[in-house]
Amino acid sequence: MKCTISLFLLCLPFWAASAQEHIEMAIVIPSSQIEISHNTCKVLCNKILHAMSRNGVSSLEYSGIVLQPEVTYSNSNMSEGGIRTIHTYDIQLNIAARNLISGTEFGNVVLPLRGSGTKPDDAVLQAVNTLKENDRTIDAFISDAKRKIIDYYESNTSSLINKAQNLATMQRYDEALALLETYPVSLSGYQQVSKVMLDIYKKYQDDVCGQIMQQAQSEYAAGDYGSAVVMLQQIDMHSSCAAEAKKLCRQIKLSRDAEAARQAEAYERAAAREASIKKARIKAIRDVAVQYYKSLDKYYYIMW
């Protein structure tokens, strides 16, 4: 018997003592993975998360930089333990670091483990639990991978921008923004990257704002003013749909729905402030990138 379990570990914002240690990640397992339980996956991820934290990396839910643990277990031995059969497995835990979108690899580490249990999953869980909380091999791997990730972004700023612009030309805006959104904000190239992200986001807005306005108009016509405001909040007030959005906003403010009118007025005030616009764009770009990761339906993201 031989099974392979693949997990994708992506990382989210972290600020170390040095701002240059800021990288992003998150945790995911393939949706087709059935060999081990969700609980065992979380135990394994927790072990790695602790090592990440010790080495200046923390995690949330979604990003484009990945740690890919793979568990392969074979050589099953069975022994009778009273009324139950005990299975013992020799397990290989292989952890690779890579960029989910570009496929660039930043190294890997292999850890031999052994576990026993009445079910294969129990054996994997016991094997994972044998990992020490301060395993030096994992610590060294993550520290080295982090350095390589930072070096990668510092050395490939122009090529990443070019790739994103090519994706945008093909109207693959979500993938383009997801590719650049992982760029560490502390690096000197981020200013250039952020300008390109904004340019791509504006093109994305011009491409989709018509569809959003149509949905907002439909909600308004149906008398669901609150939902209409929610749709309007997705429209950048500097997009080609700005004038139409402002008109609908005024109509909602004149409606009998006091809460929707309040939300519409708050949206208008925020849209008039440059600082609020900038903040909204950063959030919107992040949201588009997250939706791209969610669209990778062969992965299941572990929420913490």
Secondary structure, DSSP 8 states (H G I E B T S, - for coil): --EEEE-EE--B----SSGGG----BEEEETT--SS-HHHHHHHHHHHHHHHHHTT-B-BS--SEEEEEEEEEEEEEEEEETTEEEEEEEEEEEEEEEETTT--EEEEEEEEEEEEESSHHHHHHHHHHTS-TT-HHHHHHHHHHHHHHHHHHHH-HHHHHHHHHHHHHTT-HHHHHHHHHTS-TTSTTHHHHHHHHHHHHHHHHHHHHHHHHHHHHHHHHTT-HHHHHHHHTTS-TTSTTHHHHHHHHHHHHTSS-HHHHHHHHHHHHHHT-HHHHHHHHHHHHHHHHHHHHHT-TTEEE---
